[in-house]
Amino acid sequence: MIGIDRNTGATVDDWPQFVQRATRALTTPLGTRQKRPLYGCAIPDLLGQNLGDDLLILAQSHAAQAFYNSQNGISDFQPQVIVASRHGAGLLLRFAGTWNNRNQSFEVVT
């Protein structure tokens, strides 16, 4: 699939395009898209709360759910490791898994 980088406007494909799609899905709150109310993730709802260890575990759970939500269009990545950690005033999510029979990893900052 070919896409456009949202920061530079350059064309992206393959793995960088997937990372951009996944980042968009993980940082979009559920129910905020008018014609696609099931698109997004519950992680943005956690921001602004005290980032205790229980909230980090909940963020990892919400991230895993996002990959199994077919409305997000990111189910071609099978996560094997999801780690949430504190990062400034938000979260840093690290993912490792299989995409198109290749082991890949990426990070999302929220």
Secondary structure, DSSP 4 states (H G I P E B T S, - for coil): -EEE-TTT--EEEHHHHHHHHHHHHHHSBTT-SSS-TT-SBSGGGGTTS---HHHHHHHHHHHHHHHT-GGGS-TTEEEEEEEEEEETTEEEEEEEEEETTEEEEEEEE-
